[in-house]
Amino acid sequence: MDDWLLFLVAVLLVALGLVVLWIWSMVSAAKNGKWVWFVLILIFSPLCLLYLLFADKRPPASSEPPRVRREPT
């Protein structure tokens, strides 16, 4: 009886982790403006892992403000 309870808890924890991963990848895709990925993740939820591993590549944040080039007058 205890084995079934342990199995049930493990399955529920994995399912909860997958739901969190799915929501996290959808939020990440929406924040980055990748709407095609957002729709694909919404339809095909296993794509969320692929998105988080390969497509969510943000450029590193720079501590310097961007330089403005001024034309001589």
Summary of the structure (lengths in Angstrom):
residues: 73
radius of gyration: 20.4
end to end distance: 84.5
largest distance: 84.5
contacts: 141
relative contact order: 0.11
helix: 66%
strand: 0%
